[in-house]
């Protein structure tokens, strides 16, 4: 009965989510934009440098992205944030063998310094990302191992030659990090963009006052005629979440693009009523539990399976979503995206079944068989309260119910990954967050340690590596789905190398004056602000 | 007549009856009622901590999602927290953490400070100069800053937390004890002990330390309140004991802040527990100081 009720509930929630997403999309398409006004938004982090090619934090994307374009972007009206769309490239073709991608660039696009953007700039930017010169950091170099060469045969054509065909390549080029820089500047000084701004984007740079704000103003010569709608924007660097909420509550800020907690959402909604619109979506971020297989007894897969079988993810989702930024029960892909596991298939994996009592009985049996009855260990967690702390409290309680005693050790955020990299833990919380939901990007983390240093389980699994390669090279979507499913079954069920907790849930309560912005599963997307408009004038 | 006189002589020569501990306690209660109230709360707190498994209505670690954020009522007298855990049970168990950390840090800090203070006063000269300059350096850091630095260096396990809280207490106690020990050092019995050839350790530990017990006890009780507050502060900042351990400071952070408007009981009751404990220790400490300090002694 409980199972049936949960299935029904899941069905109703999914249907409601679909209706909400479609309704939001339609509303976005129907309303007529107005011009003017300054968008004000708090940013909880500050850019370490201005160069997105080398940085990892949304603290760069949120204030700086409106100054730039990419070759491609993700369709700003797509709620899944997975559909590549033209940006500086207006069209493209793919060779029949899938090894050559040819892009036609827009003509007449100008950098903010007045120089025209050509294929030379695109090639120089991608060469910096894929083949960075000595002394230049490129954070995403590893994601472009498939690229053999980037060519610029004429001023408005760019060609990417690949080593092997891959269906994820267009998505890789739509990355919000791959801003197009001026080739001449890069040739003179590849570090220039770390401290300066010169893009082709919808907003011109005005000022950056460290620790205070970042200001941009409308680019009157923007190539996409009629855009942007805003006169400008102002990003306020505010670390305290209470101060961010207060800024929105006091109508001194319109929106915060990363996300608020359920309690913040409820507080804002109660205080401002219809003046606040709440956008919610599954978040392409996931907290995972990683047992250190170098340490006994976590090398034994029966113990790892027991730990995942103990988790009542469905009840956890229902309760934790009231107090933390987590919600969806998911496998290796965000629910609702192209390669996500259907709920029926997900329920067949260890720890995802609907009968928690049977699962926990099996967990106790496995622990007994493995000689790990009365197991106790230290759970190493990251010193970031939300959502690490509530998820850890829930995990410890779940494990207690199969007789496992767990003590939590919280490591300060900056030192946390050093602890993981050195393997100085029994079982730890691990984390993955992406700019788009794409198996190539999302599954790489779980390949063998020898291939991938961010595998903190310290395991070698050639079968998993082989499945990763197969899904990556599959050109047929259905065939690729099968490989992704097989990968997921081995990772989460057969070997239980990692234990997924709950998908993050993105909550953006924003001023109802803000229009033309679509929430997606990634807080790295839709920050160019070219489609955003306000229903009235400036806030101050 | 003769018989009467004999009795009178016997009564006059009888030694004064020695005061028992009960008399001392009753006298303390009568002369210092506020201190007695403080002491009663401290005793109650100790009893609650010792009998926590018997008196707590729920398991303090047991999550009950059906009762999340329940307001105070018949089932949960002080309500529940964001995980459905009973607030009263967590406060009861939290007293164990407060007392273990509080007593641990206060006792170790005061004792180490007392030994250093007496040693410094006894040796005098260059030893005293060097020890006191070190104490000056340590004492120049605010209590919480030094404790934060220590936790950051050592990590936030329970023993490390006690060590971190002990460090800022040592110099404070050493300075106070040293000033008392300086006058004790000049006493004839210390000179006599020296003349008898006793070792430095014996003179310090057996002859000087017992004679500075009054300031020691005062420092100990005042540190107890401070230690409980410091533990709560560190836990509130996420550097003290960790979830799901029941601890008062921990109960004030995270969801208690987020839900302060809709579920104020989550922060209110642990906050009251901290205030009450610190208030009780301070009342008791102040009265103890008054009772033991001859300059302040009345009646």
HADDOCK unambig.tbl for C-alpha pairs under 7 A between the chains (distance, minus, plus):
assign (segid A and resid 263 and name CA) (segid B and resid 258 and name CA) 6.03 0.50 0.50
assign (segid A and resid 263 and name CA) (segid B and resid 259 and name CA) 6.49 0.50 0.50
assign (segid A and resid 319 and name CA) (segid B and resid 65 and name CA) 6.04 0.50 0.50
assign (segid A and resid 323 and name CA) (segid B and resid 82 and name CA) 6.86 0.50 0.50
assign (segid A and resid 393 and name CA) (segid B and resid 243 and name CA) 6.49 0.50 0.50
assign (segid A and resid 393 and name CA) (segid B and resid 244 and name CA) 5.95 0.50 0.50
assign (segid A and resid 397 and name CA) (segid B and resid 62 and name CA) 6.91 0.50 0.50
assign (segid A and resid 397 and name CA) (segid B and resid 63 and name CA) 6.66 0.50 0.50
assign (segid A and resid 408 and name CA) (segid B and resid 242 and name CA) 6.34 0.50 0.50
assign (segid A and resid 408 and name CA) (segid B and resid 243 and name CA) 6.70 0.50 0.50
assign (segid A and resid 409 and name CA) (segid B and resid 242 and name CA) 6.93 0.50 0.50
